[in-house]
Amino acid sequence: MGRWIKRLAAALAVLVVLVFAAAWLSPWPGVLVIRQIFDAGARAASAKLEKHLPANVRSLNDIAYAPGDPDARLDIHLPSSGKGPFPVILWIHGGAWVSGDKSDLTNYLKILAARGYSVVNIGYSIAPGATYPTPVRQANAALGFVVREGARYGLDPTRIVLAGDSAGAQLAVQLAGIVTSADYADAVGITPSPLPAPLRGVLLYCGPYDVGKVNFDGPFGTFLHTVVWAYSGSRDFRSDPAFALMSVAQHVTPAFPPAFISVGNADPLRPQSVQLAEALRAKGGKVETLFFPDAYTPPLAHEYQFDLDTAAGQLALRRSAAWLGGVMRDAPPQQPAEQADSPRAAESGHK
């Protein structure tokens, strides 16, 4: 019995060493754990939205937007009544670049579609199986699909807003940078899909916009290092000049489209949203923000906007809808005035 216990202890010790060695050599062990946690959270958030689902939405699912790419598929959610073509919200889901699926956001995006929009919900390849800039190229291909094929699906390619949450917000803002700056597009190495009209805006929630400003030594450092390592394809990503280009906050130009930016007060990525808003305003950009003070209660964690059972989640939806209504008009007006339903605890910025 004693000999068996010693053998078991030795085997466990070897297993621990192998696990640590694998985690040092590859991001895969950490990613698999993160993926399990994130996917479970996404399912729970989606289930909570079922009670809010509208009845007046129809969906077209799993449309291939880039032939030959099995991950390049999208869903389209449209109002079931009203005359199209409808203005387009092209949404890119989050998941720290290593998890998530377009189906995670189906319920929330149907709620947006019911307000008079065609919401294009794109799938893309996740890391470590696919690394930067593959998802950016796929998002650009999806944008091109909307322009080329949108009319037959009831989409208006002259009125497009790029949108995203978390890592999807980073992808959306980077694609907007590529579309609006030839120099940036050349540096990244992606030819932007031709558009018949300028982008109407970008709608961004809880995103990371500057990897150089990420706190890799803080309480979330191990998680952040794992997902950025996985997405970049290099453990030494901080010394990779090509990957540094994903830090869009450093590359915005005066041509960048109007932006709506929001983040929760307890989100560790909050400084990233503040920095992006400041960078855009410094370039003369039109920016509307929905930020919350440190003392706001209950504290609003990452992806707070998807919880429509909270006052903050409902506020985020109302403010997003009001902003979308402004930028999607045929003659976009000046930024709207402060919304009357904003709680006194929330901070908002318009310019």
VOVONU-340352 format. One record per residue (C-alpha): x, y, z; residue in three letters. Coordinates in steps of 0.02 Angstrom, whole numbers, padded with zeros to 5 digits, always signed. Example, Ala and Ser with C-alpha at 12.3 -4.5 7.8 and 13.67 -1.06 7.14 Angstrom:
REM residues 2
+00615-00225+00390ALA;+00684-00053+00357SER;
***
This chain:
REM residues 351
+00000+00000+00000MET;+00142+00118+00047GLY;+00230+00082-00117ARG;+00068+00119-00215TRP;+00046+00286-00126ILE;+00225+00334-00166LYS;+00199+00291-00348ARG;+00038+00392-00353LEU;+00124+00541-00271ALA;+00266+00530-00396ALA;+00143+00521-00542ALA;+00048+00673-00476LEU;+00211+00769-00456ALA;+00258+00730-00636VAL;+00084+00784-00693LEU;+00099+00950-00602VAL;+00269+00980-00681VAL;+00200+00941-00853LEU;+00052+01057-00828VAL;+00164+01200-00774PHE;+00283+01165-00918ALA;+00139+01165-01042ALA;+00075+01330-00972ALA;+00249+01405-00992TRP;+00272+01343-01170LEU;+00096+01375-01236SER;-00057+01481-01194PRO;-00172+01333-01229TRP;-00190+01268-01049PRO;-00241+01438-00984GLY;-00351+01474-01134VAL;-00451+01314-01109LEU;-00490+01363-00930VAL;-00535+01542-00980ILE;-00644+01477-01121ARG;-00744+01367-01003GLN;-00776+01512-00884ILE;-00817+01639-01018PHE;-00931+01524-01116ASP;-01030+01481-00960ALA;-01049+01666-00919GLY;-01107+01705-01096ALA;-01240+01569-01089ARG;-01304+01635-00923ALA;-01311+01815-00986ALA;-01404+01760-01143SER;-01531+01660-01043ALA;-01571+01812-00935LYS;-01618+01910-01092LEU;-01752+01789-01150GLU;-01887+01879-01052LYS;-01844+02040-01147HIS;-01853+01965-01322LEU;-01964+02058-01447PRO;-02087+01969-01559ALA;-02062+02079-01712ASN;-01892+02015-01771VAL;-01846+01889-01904ARG;-01675+01809-01925SER;-01569+01738-02064LEU;-01435+01625-01992ASN;-01265+01555-02038ASP;-01237+01648-02201ILE;-01061+01624-02271ALA;-00976+01791-02297TYR;-00805+01728-02354ALA;-00811+01568-02460PRO;-00685+01438-02405GLY;-00675+01501-02224ASP;-00781+01390-02111PRO;-00778+01518-01970ASP;-00834+01661-02080ALA;-01022+01653-02055ARG;-01146+01783-01999LEU;-01325+01803-01940ASP;-01440+01945-01989ILE;-01580+02004-01875HIS;-01713+02116-01954LEU;-01875+02199-01903PRO;-02017+02090-01963SER;-02119+02243-02010SER;-02077+02408-02091GLY;-02000+02449-02257LYS;-01816+02416-02287GLY;-01679+02429-02326PRO;-01635+02452-02144PHE;-01479+02538-02076PRO;-01344+02415-02024VAL;-01263+02379-01858ILE;-01118+02260-01890LEU;-01082+02184-01719TRP;-00924+02088-01670ILE;-00940+01980-01515HIS;-00816+01980-01371GLY;-00729+01840-01278GLY;-00550+01901-01252ALA;-00508+01844-01430TRP;-00502+01664-01364VAL;-00685+01620-01335SER;-00861+01663-01381GLY;-00977+01636-01527ASP;-01099+01746-01621LYS;-01243+01647-01545SER;-01197+01719-01374ASP;-01268+01888-01427LEU;-01420+01832-01526THR;-01545+01885-01393ASN;-01470+02057-01362TYR;-01452+02095-01546LEU;-01632+02047-01580LYS;-01680+02179-01453ILE;-01580+02307-01551LEU;-01652+02248-01717ALA;-01829+02276-01653ALA;-01789+02462-01645ARG;-01778+02472-01834GLY;-01605+02407-01878TYR;-01531+02263-01975SER;-01405+02190-01854VAL;-01268+02088-01935VAL;-01190+01973-01805ASN;-01026+01902-01868ILE;-00927+01749-01819GLY;-00739+01742-01832TYR;-00591+01631-01789SER;-00529+01634-01610ILE;-00356+01614-01535ALA;-00242+01522-01513PRO;-00305+01427-01665GLY;-00305+01589-01763ALA;-00196+01737-01719THR;-00189+01923-01755TYR;-00238+01996-01876PRO;-00349+01854-01940THR;-00508+01914-01851PRO;-00479+02091-01917VAL;-00466+02024-02094ARG;-00627+01925-02068GLN;-00719+02076-02000ALA;-00662+02174-02153ASN;-00726+02033-02265ALA;-00894+02038-02175ALA;-00904+02225-02205LEU;-00870+02195-02388GLY;-01008+02064-02394PHE;-01133+02187-02321VAL;-01089+02313-02456VAL;-01094+02188-02600ARG;-01238+02076-02549GLU;-01334+02179-02422GLY;-01473+02239-02537ALA;-01544+02065-02559ARG;-01554+02044-02371TYR;-01637+02211-02335GLY;-01478+02301-02281LEU;-01433+02481-02320ASP;-01245+02486-02358PRO;-01243+02677-02351THR;-01286+02677-02166ARG;-01169+02564-02068ILE;-01113+02572-01887VAL;-00976+02454-01827LEU;-01008+02389-01652ALA;-00932+02270-01528GLY;-00910+02220-01347ASP;-00749+02180-01256SER;-00624+02105-01381ALA;-00757+02134-01514GLY;-00751+02320-01475ALA;-00564+02317-01508GLN;-00593+02230-01675LEU;-00730+02355-01722ALA;-00625+02507-01680VAL;-00474+02437-01771GLN;-00578+02403-01926LEU;-00644+02582-01917ALA;-00464+02643-01910GLY;-00420+02539-02064ILE;-00571+02603-02160VAL;-00537+02787-02119THR;-00347+02796-02131SER;-00250+02735-02283ALA;-00086+02751-02188ASP;-00148+02644-02045TYR;-00223+02516-02165ALA;-00055+02504-02255ASP;+00038+02482-02091ALA;-00079+02342-02035VAL;-00074+02263-02208GLY;-00262+02256-02239ILE;-00346+02335-02389THR;-00512+02404-02326PRO;-00672+02348-02409SER;-00737+02489-02522PRO;-00888+02579-02449LEU;-01020+02678-02544PRO;-01030+02804-02401ALA;-00929+02843-02245PRO;-00959+02740-02089LEU;-01094+02820-01981ARG;-01006+02776-01818GLY;-00936+02650-01697VAL;-01030+02584-01544LEU;-00908+02517-01415LEU;-00930+02429-01248TYR;-00796+02378-01124CYS;-00653+02359-01247GLY;-00463+02353-01238PRO;-00392+02485-01353TYR;-00208+02500-01306ASP;-00110+02344-01260VAL;+00035+02453-01205GLY;-00071+02524-01064LYS;-00134+02356-01000VAL;-00083+02318-00821ASN;-00004+02146-00836PHE;+00058+02154-00655ASP;-00112+02184-00574GLY;-00238+02059-00507PRO;-00292+02011-00683PHE;-00114+02005-00751GLY;-00103+01817-00779THR;-00269+01813-00871PHE;-00223+01964-00978LEU;-00051+01896-01021HIS;-00126+01728-01072THR;-00258+01799-01190VAL;-00143+01928-01270VAL;-00007+01795-01292TRP;-00137+01682-01373ALA;-00203+01817-01489TYR;-00033+01887-01538SER;+00044+01716-01566GLY;+00199+01767-01468SER;+00244+01757-01285ARG;+00352+01912-01313ASP;+00209+02011-01389PHE;+00263+02175-01308ARG;+00415+02185-01422SER;+00320+02147-01583ASP;+00296+02309-01683PRO;+00167+02227-01797ALA;+00058+02176-01651PHE;+00077+02348-01572ALA;-00029+02416-01714LEU;-00182+02336-01635MET;-00173+02475-01503SER;-00292+02585-01600VAL;-00298+02725-01471ALA;-00124+02774-01531GLN;-00174+02781-01714HIS;-00340+02873-01725VAL;-00356+03016-01849THR;-00476+03162-01876PRO;-00566+03054-02006ALA;-00623+02929-01874PHE;-00814+02912-01870PRO;-00923+02970-01724PRO;-00908+02855-01573ALA;-01015+02800-01427PHE;-00907+02726-01289ILE;-00962+02648-01125SER;-00889+02543-00986VAL;-00934+02496-00807GLY;-00854+02580-00658ASN;-00789+02413-00589ALA;-00721+02352-00756ASP;-00531+02333-00752PRO;-00531+02394-00933LEU;-00614+02559-00887ARG;-00454+02663-00912PRO;-00444+02597-01090GLN;-00614+02672-01136SER;-00571+02837-01053VAL;-00406+02844-01149GLN;-00490+02807-01316LEU;-00620+02943-01288ALA;-00483+03068-01246GLU;-00380+03017-01398ALA;-00529+03041-01514LEU;-00575+03209-01440ARG;-00394+03266-01456ALA;-00412+03235-01643LYS;-00575+03333-01650GLY;-00684+03178-01657GLY;-00866+03169-01606LYS;-00879+03062-01450VAL;-01022+03020-01335GLU;-00981+02925-01176THR;-01078+02835-01043LEU;-00959+02816-00897PHE;-01000+02794-00713PHE;-00911+02867-00561PRO;-00809+02757-00445ASP;-00943+02764-00311ALA;-01085+02704-00423TYR;-01180+02560-00344THR;-01202+02422-00376PRO;-01029+02412-00454PRO;-01038+02381-00641LEU;-00925+02241-00698ALA;-00862+02196-00870HIS;-01003+02183-01000GLU;-01128+02266-00881TYR;-01233+02324-01030GLN;-01302+02151-01068PHE;-01397+02141-00903ASP;-01563+02223-00943LEU;-01629+02182-00770ASP;-01525+02326-00702THR;-01551+02513-00716ALA;-01378+02534-00791ALA;-01410+02402-00924GLY;-01574+02484-00972GLN;-01491+02654-00976LEU;-01353+02589-01090ALA;-01483+02521-01210LEU;-01581+02684-01213ARG;-01427+02789-01238ARG;-01360+02673-01374SER;-01528+02680-01464ALA;-01535+02870-01453ALA;-01358+02887-01519TRP;-01392+02764-01660LEU;-01548+02859-01708GLY;-01444+03016-01727GLY;-01300+02948-01830VAL;-01409+02839-01940MET;-01517+02981-02006ARG;-01490+03028-02188ASP;-01419+03195-02132ALA;-01332+03155-01967PRO;-01366+03294-01841PRO;-01247+03363-01712GLN;-01219+03255-01560GLN;-01380+03243-01457PRO;-01401+03337-01296ALA;-01389+03251-01126GLU;-01524+03119-01108GLN;-01655+03163-00980ALA;-01662+02986-00912ASP;-01478+02981-00864SER;-01460+02945-00677PRO;-01369+03078-00578ARG;-01236+02949-00535ALA;-01185+02924-00715ALA;-01058+03030-00807GLU;-01088+03067-00989SER;-00982+03158-01116GLY;-01031+03235-01281HIS;-00930+03331-01406LYS;
***
